[in-house]
Amino acid sequence: MCGDDPVSGKNFDHRKRWLVLRIKELAANFAIDVCAYAVMSNHYHLVLYVDQEQLAKWSDEDVIKRWTALFPNNAKLMETLYLNRKSKAAHKQLQARLREWRMRLGDISWFMRCLNESLARSANREDECTGRFWEGRFKSQALLDEKALVTCMAYVDLNPVRAGISNSLENSDFTSIQERLIVEAKDMENRSHRQDRLLTRRVANHLLEKQAASGRSELLKLNEMSGCAAGKLRITHHSYVEVLTITVKALAVVRFDIQKARRLLRERPGVLAEIGIGPEPWLDAIRSFNRYYAQAAGSEASLINLRQYRVKMGEKFKHPDKWIRGRPPARYLFGNDC
């Protein structure tokens, strides 16, 4: 997808910029906010929030404007239906289209479809070929509470560090944490040397442009994120950056001295103490969060609540009495809160 192609010897890192810009364009039109992202050479990660309240507030005109911005060819159809709205058939079809489009603008599957199809077409055009581009459908996982959300965001933001591509947050190109640091640096009057260097990184040019002028959405701010049942997240930009900075240092030594890595996190618990995650489980989760859960991630209580909700909604389970997958990891990572 991106990076160096061992067969042709070409470098395709410019596609990472395509992907980030497309994510922002889609977020500006969908009722979906981007919490975190990381674009790697052969895959990418996204943490998304579906804003159902915002979706419900949109007028029919808002829905039409946003959908036709994504699919311009539908504008002619909508214009024809609107001109003939006095006709019962046209009115009925108009309302059906509006319901369908409103639903799609709050659907992660449609968001991913628009994102993956766009990159596939651009890449195939560049490679002068046709056919399937992606190996398979995207995998999704529900984040049920504050602990799962913060841990997953950190896991995503630290992808380049964990892969050995970067040794700092500032050098972690095409990640949301780098973008947050750039936004912070742009707003500072007395910048540090590190902030000045960050604002001159050539690979970050797409983040230095004006978002509003180009029709792209900004990242969802940490103090605006929902912590699920807990309301707003209890972390700040400063505390989040602080815990990631310490985690970068811990990841640098964990292979050679795991005790030192754990000690680094114990000495500066910061946000971990605020949300109740121990240093050892945090380090394990940051290294292999994707291995601990299946369809949903969160505390043991949140997993049980999810299953009860699914039963209440009429979902049928093959083994009704079977333990919910992920309960033992949930107890280890986030404690026993049942």
Order of alpha helices (4+ residues) and beta strands (2+ residues): alpha-beta-beta-alpha-alpha-alpha-alpha-alpha-beta-alpha-alpha-alpha-alpha-alpha-alpha-alpha-alpha-alpha-beta-alpha-alpha
